[in-house]
Amino acid sequence: MTAPRPIRKSMLAHAARPDRFARLDRLRRDEGSATAEYAIAILAAVGFAGLLVVILRSDAVRGMLTDLIQHALSYSG
């Protein structure tokens, strides 16, 4: 079994300054992390929407959708 570590002056200096720990606690808090997560999710959604717009603007996809809608509207059953 090893002997306990001696208390150093730097440890005592930290203990004498509780405001330093308060500042560290403020830095460790995760306030604003939810906002950052929402921002990332919104950016991903905007990127996906942009990709869909590019895909849907192509003539082939537009023709397929038009045919699908015409077929659905003309179906009498």
mmCIF file of the N, C-alpha and C atoms, coordinates in Angstrom:
data_MODEL
# 
_entry.id   MODEL 
# 
loop_
_atom_site.group_PDB 
_atom_site.id 
_atom_site.type_symbol 
_atom_site.label_atom_id 
_atom_site.label_alt_id 
_atom_site.label_comp_id 
_atom_site.label_asym_id 
_atom_site.label_entity_id 
_atom_site.label_seq_id 
_atom_site.pdbx_PDB_ins_code 
_atom_site.Cartn_x 
_atom_site.Cartn_y 
_atom_site.Cartn_z 
_atom_site.occupancy 
_atom_site.B_iso_or_equiv 
_atom_site.pdbx_formal_charge 
_atom_site.auth_seq_id 
_atom_site.auth_comp_id 
_atom_site.auth_asym_id 
_atom_site.auth_atom_id 
_atom_site.pdbx_PDB_model_num 
ATOM 1   N N  . MET A 1 1  ? 0.843   -1.169 0.000   1.00 0.00 ? 1  MET A N  1 
ATOM 2   C CA . MET A 1 1  ? 0.000   0.000  0.000   1.00 0.00 ? 1  MET A CA 1 
ATOM 3   C C  . MET A 1 1  ? 0.893   1.239  0.000   1.00 0.00 ? 1  MET A C  1 
ATOM 4   N N  . THR A 1 2  ? 0.513   2.194  -0.833  1.00 0.00 ? 2  THR A N  1 
ATOM 5   C CA . THR A 1 2  ? 1.340   3.395  -0.934  1.00 0.00 ? 2  THR A CA 1 
ATOM 6   C C  . THR A 1 2  ? 0.889   4.448  0.058   1.00 0.00 ? 2  THR A C  1 
ATOM 7   N N  . ALA A 1 3  ? 1.788   5.304  0.400   1.00 0.00 ? 3  ALA A N  1 
ATOM 8   C CA . ALA A 1 3  ? 1.486   6.386  1.335   1.00 0.00 ? 3  ALA A CA 1 
ATOM 9   C C  . ALA A 1 3  ? 0.636   7.438  0.639   1.00 0.00 ? 3  ALA A C  1 
ATOM 10  N N  . PRO A 1 4  ? -0.220  8.131  1.381   1.00 0.00 ? 4  PRO A N  1 
ATOM 11  C CA . PRO A 1 4  ? -1.038  9.170  0.765   1.00 0.00 ? 4  PRO A CA 1 
ATOM 12  C C  . PRO A 1 4  ? -0.163  10.303 0.229   1.00 0.00 ? 4  PRO A C  1 
ATOM 13  N N  . ARG A 1 5  ? -0.633  10.925 -0.829  1.00 0.00 ? 5  ARG A N  1 
ATOM 14  C CA . ARG A 1 5  ? 0.122   12.015 -1.420  1.00 0.00 ? 5  ARG A CA 1 
ATOM 15  C C  . ARG A 1 5  ? 0.124   13.227 -0.500  1.00 0.00 ? 5  ARG A C  1 
ATOM 16  N N  . PRO A 1 6  ? 1.239   13.907 -0.412  1.00 0.00 ? 6  PRO A N  1 
ATOM 17  C CA . PRO A 1 6  ? 1.273   15.106 0.431   1.00 0.00 ? 6  PRO A CA 1 
ATOM 18  C C  . PRO A 1 6  ? 0.490   16.243 -0.219  1.00 0.00 ? 6  PRO A C  1 
ATOM 19  N N  . ILE A 1 7  ? -0.018  17.101 0.618   1.00 0.00 ? 7  ILE A N  1 
ATOM 20  C CA . ILE A 1 7  ? -0.756  18.261 0.121   1.00 0.00 ? 7  ILE A CA 1 
ATOM 21  C C  . ILE A 1 7  ? 0.251   19.308 -0.329  1.00 0.00 ? 7  ILE A C  1 
ATOM 22  N N  . ARG A 1 8  ? 0.106   19.756 -1.546  1.00 0.00 ? 8  ARG A N  1 
ATOM 23  C CA . ARG A 1 8  ? 1.018   20.756 -2.078  1.00 0.00 ? 8  ARG A CA 1 
ATOM 24  C C  . ARG A 1 8  ? 0.428   22.143 -1.916  1.00 0.00 ? 8  ARG A C  1 
ATOM 25  N N  . LYS A 1 9  ? 1.273   23.149 -2.033  1.00 0.00 ? 9  LYS A N  1 
ATOM 26  C CA . LYS A 1 9  ? 0.813   24.528 -1.898  1.00 0.00 ? 9  LYS A CA 1 
ATOM 27  C C  . LYS A 1 9  ? -0.205  24.884 -2.972  1.00 0.00 ? 9  LYS A C  1 
ATOM 28  N N  . SER A 1 10 ? -0.036  24.318 -4.181  1.00 0.00 ? 10 SER A N  1 
ATOM 29  C CA . SER A 1 10 ? -0.979  24.636 -5.249  1.00 0.00 ? 10 SER A CA 1 
ATOM 30  C C  . SER A 1 10 ? -2.375  24.110 -4.927  1.00 0.00 ? 10 SER A C  1 
ATOM 31  N N  . MET A 1 11 ? -2.428  22.966 -4.223  1.00 0.00 ? 11 MET A N  1 
ATOM 32  C CA . MET A 1 11 ? -3.730  22.436 -3.824  1.00 0.00 ? 11 MET A CA 1 
ATOM 33  C C  . MET A 1 11 ? -4.385  23.354 -2.806  1.00 0.00 ? 11 MET A C  1 
ATOM 34  N N  . LEU A 1 12 ? -3.605  23.865 -1.900  1.00 0.00 ? 12 LEU A N  1 
ATOM 35  C CA . LEU A 1 12 ? -4.145  24.779 -0.902  1.00 0.00 ? 12 LEU A CA 1 
ATOM 36  C C  . LEU A 1 12 ? -4.594  26.085 -1.543  1.00 0.00 ? 12 LEU A C  1 
ATOM 37  N N  . ALA A 1 13 ? -3.879  26.520 -2.554  1.00 0.00 ? 13 ALA A N  1 
ATOM 38  C CA . ALA A 1 13 ? -4.262  27.755 -3.233  1.00 0.00 ? 13 ALA A CA 1 
ATOM 39  C C  . ALA A 1 13 ? -5.614  27.584 -3.933  1.00 0.00 ? 13 ALA A C  1 
ATOM 40  N N  . HIS A 1 14 ? -5.844  26.414 -4.518  1.00 0.00 ? 14 HIS A N  1 
ATOM 41  C CA . HIS A 1 14 ? -7.143  26.157 -5.149  1.00 0.00 ? 14 HIS A CA 1 
ATOM 42  C C  . HIS A 1 14 ? -8.241  26.099 -4.108  1.00 0.00 ? 14 HIS A C  1 
ATOM 43  N N  . ALA A 1 15 ? -7.966  25.494 -2.969  1.00 0.00 ? 15 ALA A N  1 
ATOM 44  C CA . ALA A 1 15 ? -8.966  25.384 -1.923  1.00 0.00 ? 15 ALA A CA 1 
ATOM 45  C C  . ALA A 1 15 ? -9.287  26.754 -1.338  1.00 0.00 ? 15 ALA A C  1 
ATOM 46  N N  . ALA A 1 16 ? -8.333  27.652 -1.338  1.00 0.00 ? 16 ALA A N  1 
ATOM 47  C CA . ALA A 1 16 ? -8.547  28.979 -0.777  1.00 0.00 ? 16 ALA A CA 1 
ATOM 48  C C  . ALA A 1 16 ? -9.307  29.880 -1.740  1.00 0.00 ? 16 ALA A C  1 
ATOM 49  N N  . ARG A 1 17 ? -9.426  29.476 -2.996  1.00 0.00 ? 17 ARG A N  1 
ATOM 50  C CA . ARG A 1 17 ? -10.101 30.306 -3.994  1.00 0.00 ? 17 ARG A CA 1 
ATOM 51  C C  . ARG A 1 17 ? -11.302 29.575 -4.582  1.00 0.00 ? 17 ARG A C  1 
ATOM 52  N N  . PRO A 1 18 ? -12.425 29.554 -3.868  1.00 0.00 ? 18 PRO A N  1 
ATOM 53  C CA . PRO A 1 18 ? -13.595 28.855 -4.393  1.00 0.00 ? 18 PRO A CA 1 
ATOM 54  C C  . PRO A 1 18 ? -14.155 29.497 -5.658  1.00 0.00 ? 18 PRO A C  1 
ATOM 55  N N  . ASP A 1 19 ? -13.841 30.774 -5.902  1.00 0.00 ? 19 ASP A N  1 
ATOM 56  C CA . ASP A 1 19 ? -14.334 31.412 -7.118  1.00 0.00 ? 19 ASP A CA 1 
ATOM 57  C C  . ASP A 1 19 ? -13.757 30.760 -8.371  1.00 0.00 ? 19 ASP A C  1 
ATOM 58  N N  . ARG A 1 20 ? -12.570 30.185 -8.267  1.00 0.00 ? 20 ARG A N  1 
ATOM 59  C CA . ARG A 1 20 ? -11.978 29.494 -9.409  1.00 0.00 ? 20 ARG A CA 1 
ATOM 60  C C  . ARG A 1 20 ? -12.820 28.272 -9.776  1.00 0.00 ? 20 ARG A C  1 
ATOM 61  N N  . PHE A 1 21 ? -13.302 27.554 -8.772  1.00 0.00 ? 21 PHE A N  1 
ATOM 62  C CA . PHE A 1 21 ? -14.147 26.392 -9.028  1.00 0.00 ? 21 PHE A CA 1 
ATOM 63  C C  . PHE A 1 21 ? -15.496 26.815 -9.590  1.00 0.00 ? 21 PHE A C  1 
ATOM 64  N N  . ALA A 1 22 ? -15.991 27.951 -9.135  1.00 0.00 ? 22 ALA A N  1 
ATOM 65  C CA . ALA A 1 22 ? -17.257 28.445 -9.668  1.00 0.00 ? 22 ALA A CA 1 
ATOM 66  C C  . ALA A 1 22 ? -17.107 28.760 -11.149 1.00 0.00 ? 22 ALA A C  1 
ATOM 67  N N  . ARG A 1 23 ? -15.974 29.326 -11.526 1.00 0.00 ? 23 ARG A N  1 
ATOM 68  C CA . ARG A 1 23 ? -15.744 29.620 -12.942 1.00 0.00 ? 23 ARG A CA 1 
ATOM 69  C C  . ARG A 1 23 ? -15.635 28.327 -13.748 1.00 0.00 ? 23 ARG A C  1 
ATOM 70  N N  . LEU A 1 24 ? -14.975 27.325 -13.176 1.00 0.00 ? 24 LEU A N  1 
ATOM 71  C CA . LEU A 1 24 ? -14.871 26.041 -13.872 1.00 0.00 ? 24 LEU A CA 1 
ATOM 72  C C  . LEU A 1 24 ? -16.237 25.396 -14.034 1.00 0.00 ? 24 LEU A C  1 
ATOM 73  N N  . ASP A 1 25 ? -17.088 25.507 -13.006 1.00 0.00 ? 25 ASP A N  1 
ATOM 74  C CA . ASP A 1 25 ? -18.435 24.950 -13.106 1.00 0.00 ? 25 ASP A CA 1 
ATOM 75  C C  . ASP A 1 25 ? -19.227 25.633 -14.214 1.00 0.00 ? 25 ASP A C  1 
ATOM 76  N N  . ARG A 1 26 ? -19.053 26.948 -14.347 1.00 0.00 ? 26 ARG A N  1 
ATOM 77  C CA . ARG A 1 26 ? -19.751 27.660 -15.420 1.00 0.00 ? 26 ARG A CA 1 
ATOM 78  C C  . ARG A 1 26 ? -19.276 27.180 -16.785 1.00 0.00 ? 26 ARG A C  1 
ATOM 79  N N  . LEU A 1 27 ? -18.006 26.863 -16.908 1.00 0.00 ? 27 LEU A N  1 
ATOM 80  C CA . LEU A 1 27 ? -17.484 26.384 -18.176 1.00 0.00 ? 27 LEU A CA 1 
ATOM 81  C C  . LEU A 1 27 ? -17.962 24.970 -18.485 1.00 0.00 ? 27 LEU A C  1 
ATOM 82  N N  . ARG A 1 28 ? -18.194 24.189 -17.446 1.00 0.00 ? 28 ARG A N  1 
ATOM 83  C CA . ARG A 1 28 ? -18.585 22.793 -17.652 1.00 0.00 ? 28 ARG A CA 1 
ATOM 84  C C  . ARG A 1 28 ? -20.075 22.638 -17.933 1.00 0.00 ? 28 ARG A C  1 
ATOM 85  N N  . ARG A 1 29 ? -20.870 23.646 -17.605 1.00 0.00 ? 29 ARG A N  1 
ATOM 86  C CA . ARG A 1 29 ? -22.307 23.530 -17.841 1.00 0.00 ? 29 ARG A CA 1 
ATOM 87  C C  . ARG A 1 29 ? -22.578 23.353 -19.324 1.00 0.00 ? 29 ARG A C  1 
ATOM 88  N N  . ASP A 1 30 ? -23.672 22.689 -19.619 1.00 0.00 ? 30 ASP A N  1 
ATOM 89  C CA . ASP A 1 30 ? -23.988 22.438 -21.026 1.00 0.00 ? 30 ASP A CA 1 
ATOM 90  C C  . ASP A 1 30 ? -25.126 23.323 -21.510 1.00 0.00 ? 30 ASP A C  1 
ATOM 91  N N  . GLU A 1 31 ? -25.218 24.526 -20.954 1.00 0.00 ? 31 GLU A N  1 
ATOM 92  C CA . GLU A 1 31 ? -26.207 25.476 -21.444 1.00 0.00 ? 31 GLU A CA 1 
ATOM 93  C C  . GLU A 1 31 ? -25.868 25.838 -22.879 1.00 0.00 ? 31 GLU A C  1 
ATOM 94  N N  . GLY A 1 32 ? -26.866 25.854 -23.713 1.00 0.00 ? 32 GLY A N  1 
ATOM 95  C CA . GLY A 1 32 ? -26.646 26.181 -25.109 1.00 0.00 ? 32 GLY A CA 1 
ATOM 96  C C  . GLY A 1 32 ? -26.357 24.972 -25.973 1.00 0.00 ? 32 GLY A C  1 
ATOM 97  N N  . SER A 1 33 ? -26.119 23.825 -25.368 1.00 0.00 ? 33 SER A N  1 
ATOM 98  C CA . SER A 1 33 ? -25.827 22.647 -26.197 1.00 0.00 ? 33 SER A CA 1 
ATOM 99  C C  . SER A 1 33 ? -27.073 22.200 -26.953 1.00 0.00 ? 33 SER A C  1 
ATOM 100 N N  . ALA A 1 34 ? -28.243 22.356 -26.338 1.00 0.00 ? 34 ALA A N  1 
ATOM 101 C CA . ALA A 1 34 ? -29.475 21.992 -27.037 1.00 0.00 ? 34 ALA A CA 1 
ATOM 102 C C  . ALA A 1 34 ? -29.675 22.898 -28.247 1.00 0.00 ? 34 ALA A C  1 
ATOM 103 N N  . THR A 1 35 ? -29.350 24.175 -28.088 1.00 0.00 ? 35 THR A N  1 
ATOM 104 C CA . THR A 1 35 ? -29.478 25.110 -29.199 1.00 0.00 ? 35 THR A CA 1 
ATOM 105 C C  . THR A 1 35 ? -28.545 24.709 -30.337 1.00 0.00 ? 35 THR A C  1 
ATOM 106 N N  . ALA A 1 36 ? -27.342 24.308 -30.002 1.00 0.00 ? 36 ALA A N  1 
ATOM 107 C CA . ALA A 1 36 ? -26.391 23.874 -31.029 1.00 0.00 ? 36 ALA A CA 1 
ATOM 108 C C  . ALA A 1 36 ? -26.892 22.611 -31.721 1.00 0.00 ? 36 ALA A C  1 
ATOM 109 N N  . GLU A 1 37 ? -27.470 21.706 -30.968 1.00 0.00 ? 37 GLU A N  1 
ATOM 110 C CA . GLU A 1 37 ? -28.003 20.480 -31.563 1.00 0.00 ? 37 GLU A CA 1 
ATOM 111 C C  . GLU A 1 37 ? -29.161 20.797 -32.509 1.00 0.00 ? 37 GLU A C  1 
ATOM 112 N N  . TYR A 1 38 ? -30.033 21.734 -32.095 1.00 0.00 ? 38 TYR A N  1 
ATOM 113 C CA . TYR A 1 38 ? -31.125 22.136 -32.983 1.00 0.00 ? 38 TYR A CA 1 
ATOM 114 C C  . TYR A 1 38 ? -30.577 22.780 -34.253 1.00 0.00 ? 38 TYR A C  1 
ATOM 115 N N  . ALA A 1 39 ? -29.549 23.591 -34.116 1.00 0.00 ? 39 ALA A N  1 
ATOM 116 C CA . ALA A 1 39 ? -28.962 24.250 -35.289 1.00 0.00 ? 39 ALA A CA 1 
ATOM 117 C C  . ALA A 1 39 ? -28.394 23.222 -36.261 1.00 0.00 ? 39 ALA A C  1 
ATOM 118 N N  . ILE A 1 40 ? -27.735 22.216 -35.746 1.00 0.00 ? 40 ILE A N  1 
ATOM 119 C CA . ILE A 1 40 ? -27.177 21.166 -36.610 1.00 0.00 ? 40 ILE A CA 1 
ATOM 120 C C  . ILE A 1 40 ? -28.296 20.383 -37.292 1.00 0.00 ? 40 ILE A C  1 
ATOM 121 N N  . ALA A 1 41 ? -29.358 20.082 -36.548 1.00 0.00 ? 41 ALA A N  1 
ATOM 122 C CA . ALA A 1 41 ? -30.490 19.359 -37.130 1.00 0.00 ? 41 ALA A CA 1 
ATOM 123 C C  . ALA A 1 41 ? -31.165 20.196 -38.216 1.00 0.00 ? 41 ALA A C  1 
ATOM 124 N N  . ILE A 1 42 ? -31.289 21.494 -37.989 1.00 0.00 ? 42 ILE A N  1 
ATOM 125 C CA . ILE A 1 42 ? -31.907 22.367 -38.986 1.00 0.00 ? 42 ILE A CA 1 
ATOM 126 C C  . ILE A 1 42 ? -31.040 22.447 -40.232 1.00 0.00 ? 42 ILE A C  1 
ATOM 127 N N  . LEU A 1 43 ? -29.727 22.550 -40.053 1.00 0.00 ? 43 LEU A N  1 
ATOM 128 C CA . LEU A 1 43 ? -28.834 22.577 -41.214 1.00 0.00 ? 43 LEU A CA 1 
ATOM 129 C C  . LEU A 1 43 ? -28.929 21.287 -42.022 1.00 0.00 ? 43 LEU A C  1 
ATOM 130 N N  . ALA A 1 44 ? -29.028 20.158 -41.334 1.00 0.00 ? 44 ALA A N  1 
ATOM 131 C CA . ALA A 1 44 ? -29.168 18.880 -42.035 1.00 0.00 ? 44 ALA A CA 1 
ATOM 132 C C  . ALA A 1 44 ? -30.489 18.827 -42.790 1.00 0.00 ? 44 ALA A C  1 
ATOM 133 N N  . ALA A 1 45 ? -31.559 19.316 -42.175 1.00 0.00 ? 45 ALA A N  1 
ATOM 134 C CA . ALA A 1 45 ? -32.863 19.314 -42.837 1.00 0.00 ? 45 ALA A CA 1 
ATOM 135 C C  . ALA A 1 45 ? -32.863 20.226 -44.057 1.00 0.00 ? 45 ALA A C  1 
ATOM 136 N N  . VAL A 1 46 ? -32.229 21.383 -43.941 1.00 0.00 ? 46 VAL A N  1 
ATOM 137 C CA . VAL A 1 46 ? -32.157 22.306 -45.080 1.00 0.00 ? 46 VAL A CA 1 
ATOM 138 C C  . VAL A 1 46 ? -31.343 21.686 -46.216 1.00 0.00 ? 46 VAL A C  1 
ATOM 139 N N  . GLY A 1 47 ? -30.250 21.023 -45.874 1.00 0.00 ? 47 GLY A N  1 
ATOM 140 C CA . GLY A 1 47 ? -29.454 20.348 -46.893 1.00 0.00 ? 47 GLY A CA 1 
ATOM 141 C C  . GLY A 1 47 ? -30.236 19.252 -47.592 1.00 0.00 ? 47 GLY A C  1 
ATOM 142 N N  . PHE A 1 48 ? -30.993 18.484 -46.825 1.00 0.00 ? 48 PHE A N  1 
ATOM 143 C CA . PHE A 1 48 ? -31.812 17.420 -47.398 1.00 0.00 ? 48 PHE A CA 1 
ATOM 144 C C  . PHE A 1 48 ? -32.913 18.000 -48.289 1.00 0.00 ? 48 PHE A C  1 
ATOM 145 N N  . ALA A 1 49 ? -33.531 19.094 -47.837 1.00 0.00 ? 49 ALA A N  1 
ATOM 146 C CA . ALA A 1 49 ? -34.574 19.743 -48.639 1.00 0.00 ? 49 ALA A CA 1 
ATOM 147 C C  . ALA A 1 49 ? -33.986 20.271 -49.947 1.00 0.00 ? 49 ALA A C  1 
ATOM 148 N N  . GLY A 1 50 ? -32.795 20.838 -49.879 1.00 0.00 ? 50 GLY A N  1 
ATOM 149 C CA . GLY A 1 50 ? -32.141 21.315 -51.097 1.00 0.00 ? 50 GLY A CA 1 
ATOM 150 C C  . GLY A 1 50 ? -31.868 20.188 -52.071 1.00 0.00 ? 50 GLY A C  1 
ATOM 151 N N  . LEU A 1 51 ? -31.442 19.061 -51.540 1.00 0.00 ? 51 LEU A N  1 
ATOM 152 C CA . LEU A 1 51 ? -31.198 17.894 -52.389 1.00 0.00 ? 51 LEU A CA 1 
ATOM 153 C C  . LEU A 1 51 ? -32.488 17.411 -53.041 1.00 0.00 ? 51 LEU A C  1 
ATOM 154 N N  . LEU A 1 52 ? -33.576 17.402 -52.284 1.00 0.00 ? 52 LEU A N  1 
ATOM 155 C CA . LEU A 1 52 ? -34.865 16.998 -52.858 1.00 0.00 ? 52 LEU A CA 1 
ATOM 156 C C  . LEU A 1 52 ? -35.313 17.961 -53.952 1.00 0.00 ? 52 LEU A C  1 
ATOM 157 N N  . VAL A 1 53 ? -35.093 19.244 -53.743 1.00 0.00 ? 53 VAL A N  1 
ATOM 158 C CA . VAL A 1 53 ? -35.474 20.225 -54.762 1.00 0.00 ? 53 VAL A CA 1 
ATOM 159 C C  . VAL A 1 53 ? -34.702 19.965 -56.050 1.00 0.00 ? 53 VAL A C  1 
ATOM 160 N N  . VAL A 1 54 ? -33.420 19.706 -55.928 1.00 0.00 ? 54 VAL A N  1 
ATOM 161 C CA . VAL A 1 54 ? -32.602 19.436 -57.120 1.00 0.00 ? 54 VAL A CA 1 
ATOM 162 C C  . VAL A 1 54 ? -33.089 18.176 -57.830 1.00 0.00 ? 54 VAL A C  1 
ATOM 163 N N  . ILE A 1 55 ? -33.396 17.146 -57.059 1.00 0.00 ? 55 ILE A N  1 
ATOM 164 C CA . ILE A 1 55 ? -33.860 15.890 -57.655 1.00 0.00 ? 55 ILE A CA 1 
ATOM 165 C C  . ILE A 1 55 ? -35.219 16.081 -58.324 1.00 0.00 ? 55 ILE A C  1 
ATOM 166 N N  . LEU A 1 56 ? -36.137 16.787 -57.654 1.00 0.00 ? 56 LEU A N  1 
ATOM 167 C CA . LEU A 1 56 ? -37.490 16.938 -58.182 1.00 0.00 ? 56 LEU A CA 1 
ATOM 168 C C  . LEU A 1 56 ? -37.547 17.877 -59.383 1.00 0.00 ? 56 LEU A C  1 
ATOM 169 N N  . ARG A 1 57 ? -36.546 18.694 -59.568 1.00 0.00 ? 57 ARG A N  1 
ATOM 170 C CA . ARG A 1 57 ? -36.522 19.591 -60.730 1.00 0.00 ? 57 ARG A CA 1 
ATOM 171 C C  . ARG A 1 57 ? -36.089 18.883 -62.011 1.00 0.00 ? 57 ARG A C  1 
ATOM 172 N N  . SER A 1 58 ? -35.562 17.689 -61.892 1.00 0.00 ? 58 SER A N  1 
ATOM 173 C CA . SER A 1 58 ? -35.118 16.985 -63.098 1.00 0.00 ? 58 SER A CA 1 
ATOM 174 C C  . SER A 1 58 ? -36.339 16.556 -63.915 1.00 0.00 ? 58 SER A C  1 
ATOM 175 N N  . ASP A 1 59 ? -36.175 16.539 -65.224 1.00 0.00 ? 59 ASP A N  1 
ATOM 176 C CA . ASP A 1 59 ? -37.290 16.214 -66.126 1.00 0.00 ? 59 ASP A CA 1 
ATOM 177 C C  . ASP A 1 59 ? -37.781 14.781 -65.942 1.00 0.00 ? 59 ASP A C  1 
ATOM 178 N N  . ALA A 1 60 ? -36.881 13.846 -65.678 1.00 0.00 ? 60 ALA A N  1 
ATOM 179 C CA . ALA A 1 60 ? -37.280 12.447 -65.528 1.00 0.00 ? 60 ALA A CA 1 
ATOM 180 C C  . ALA A 1 60 ? -38.183 12.262 -64.316 1.00 0.00 ? 60 ALA A C  1 
ATOM 181 N N  . VAL A 1 61 ? -37.805 12.854 -63.206 1.00 0.00 ? 61 VAL A N  1 
ATOM 182 C CA . VAL A 1 61 ? -38.606 12.707 -61.985 1.00 0.00 ? 61 VAL A CA 1 
ATOM 183 C C  . VAL A 1 61 ? -39.924 13.458 -62.136 1.00 0.00 ? 61 VAL A C  1 
ATOM 184 N N  . ARG A 1 62 ? -39.870 14.626 -62.746 1.00 0.00 ? 62 ARG A N  1 
ATOM 185 C CA . ARG A 1 62 ? -41.090 15.396 -62.952 1.00 0.00 ? 62 ARG A CA 1 
ATOM 186 C C  . ARG A 1 62 ? -42.070 14.615 -63.835 1.00 0.00 ? 62 ARG A C  1 
ATOM 187 N N  . GLY A 1 63 ? -41.567 13.962 -64.873 1.00 0.00 ? 63 GLY A N  1 
ATOM 188 C CA . GLY A 1 63 ? -42.422 13.145 -65.740 1.00 0.00 ? 63 GLY A CA 1 
ATOM 189 C C  . GLY A 1 63 ? -43.015 11.963 -64.991 1.00 0.00 ? 63 GLY A C  1 
ATOM 190 N N  . MET A 1 64 ? -42.218 11.304 -64.163 1.00 0.00 ? 64 MET A N  1 
ATOM 191 C CA . MET A 1 64 ? -42.731 10.167 -63.392 1.00 0.00 ? 64 MET A CA 1 
ATOM 192 C C  . MET A 1 64 ? -43.826 10.614 -62.432 1.00 0.00 ? 64 MET A C  1 
ATOM 193 N N  . LEU A 1 65 ? -43.626 11.733 -61.756 1.00 0.00 ? 65 LEU A N  1 
ATOM 194 C CA . LEU A 1 65 ? -44.643 12.221 -60.816 1.00 0.00 ? 65 LEU A CA 1 
ATOM 195 C C  . LEU A 1 65 ? -45.920 12.639 -61.553 1.00 0.00 ? 65 LEU A C  1 
ATOM 196 N N  . THR A 1 66 ? -45.773 13.281 -62.700 1.00 0.00 ? 66 THR A N  1 
ATOM 197 C CA . THR A 1 66 ? -46.947 13.682 -63.492 1.00 0.00 ? 66 THR A CA 1 
ATOM 198 C C  . THR A 1 66 ? -47.726 12.455 -63.939 1.00 0.00 ? 66 THR A C  1 
ATOM 199 N N  . ASP A 1 67 ? -47.033 11.440 -64.429 1.00 0.00 ? 67 ASP A N  1 
ATOM 200 C CA . ASP A 1 67 ? -47.698 10.201 -64.841 1.00 0.00 ? 67 ASP A CA 1 
ATOM 201 C C  . ASP A 1 67 ? -48.396 9.516  -63.669 1.00 0.00 ? 67 ASP A C  1 
ATOM 202 N N  . LEU A 1 68 ? -47.747 9.510  -62.522 1.00 0.00 ? 68 LEU A N  1 
ATOM 203 C CA . LEU A 1 68 ? -48.327 8.888  -61.331 1.00 0.00 ? 68 LEU A CA 1 
ATOM 204 C C  . LEU A 1 68 ? -49.589 9.618  -60.901 1.00 0.00 ? 68 LEU A C  1 
ATOM 205 N N  . ILE A 1 69 ? -49.581 10.950 -60.917 1.00 0.00 ? 69 ILE A N  1 
ATOM 206 C CA . ILE A 1 69 ? -50.749 11.719 -60.514 1.00 0.00 ? 69 ILE A CA 1 
ATOM 207 C C  . ILE A 1 69 ? -51.877 11.552 -61.539 1.00 0.00 ? 69 ILE A C  1 
ATOM 208 N N  . GLN A 1 70 ? -51.546 11.587 -62.818 1.00 0.00 ? 70 GLN A N  1 
ATOM 209 C CA . GLN A 1 70 ? -52.571 11.394 -63.862 1.00 0.00 ? 70 GLN A CA 1 
ATOM 210 C C  . GLN A 1 70 ? -53.205 10.015 -63.764 1.00 0.00 ? 70 GLN A C  1 
ATOM 211 N N  . HIS A 1 71 ? -52.376 9.018  -63.497 1.00 0.00 ? 71 HIS A N  1 
ATOM 212 C CA . HIS A 1 71 ? -52.891 7.641  -63.374 1.00 0.00 ? 71 HIS A CA 1 
ATOM 213 C C  . HIS A 1 71 ? -53.807 7.540  -62.148 1.00 0.00 ? 71 HIS A C  1 
ATOM 214 N N  . ALA A 1 72 ? -53.417 8.155  -61.060 1.00 0.00 ? 72 ALA A N  1 
ATOM 215 C CA . ALA A 1 72 ? -54.219 8.091  -59.839 1.00 0.00 ? 72 ALA A CA 1 
ATOM 216 C C  . ALA A 1 72 ? -55.550 8.832  -60.016 1.00 0.00 ? 72 ALA A C  1 
ATOM 217 N N  . LEU A 1 73 ? -55.514 9.961  -60.715 1.00 0.00 ? 73 LEU A N  1 
ATOM 218 C CA . LEU A 1 73 ? -56.749 10.740 -60.908 1.00 0.00 ? 73 LEU A CA 1 
ATOM 219 C C  . LEU A 1 73 ? -57.689 10.109 -61.940 1.00 0.00 ? 73 LEU A C  1 
ATOM 220 N N  . SER A 1 74 ? -57.119 9.401  -62.887 1.00 0.00 ? 74 SER A N  1 
ATOM 221 C CA . SER A 1 74 ? -57.952 8.792  -63.931 1.00 0.00 ? 74 SER A CA 1 
ATOM 222 C C  . SER A 1 74 ? -58.465 7.410  -63.546 1.00 0.00 ? 74 SER A C  1 
ATOM 223 N N  . TYR A 1 75 ? -58.019 6.868  -62.460 1.00 0.00 ? 75 TYR A N  1 
ATOM 224 C CA . TYR A 1 75 ? -58.445 5.543  -62.018 1.00 0.00 ? 75 TYR A CA 1 
ATOM 225 C C  . TYR A 1 75 ? -59.868 5.625  -61.502 1.00 0.00 ? 75 TYR A C  1 
ATOM 226 N N  . SER A 1 76 ? -60.749 4.878  -62.068 1.00 0.00 ? 76 SER A N  1 
ATOM 227 C CA . SER A 1 76 ? -62.151 4.858  -61.605 1.00 0.00 ? 76 SER A CA 1 
ATOM 228 C C  . SER A 1 76 ? -62.466 3.431  -61.193 1.00 0.00 ? 76 SER A C  1 
ATOM 229 N N  . GLY A 1 77 ? -62.568 3.240  -59.931 1.00 0.00 ? 77 GLY A N  1 
ATOM 230 C CA . GLY A 1 77 ? -62.732 1.869  -59.483 1.00 0.00 ? 77 GLY A CA 1 
ATOM 231 C C  . GLY A 1 77 ? -63.684 1.760  -58.420 1.00 0.00 ? 77 GLY A C  1 
# 
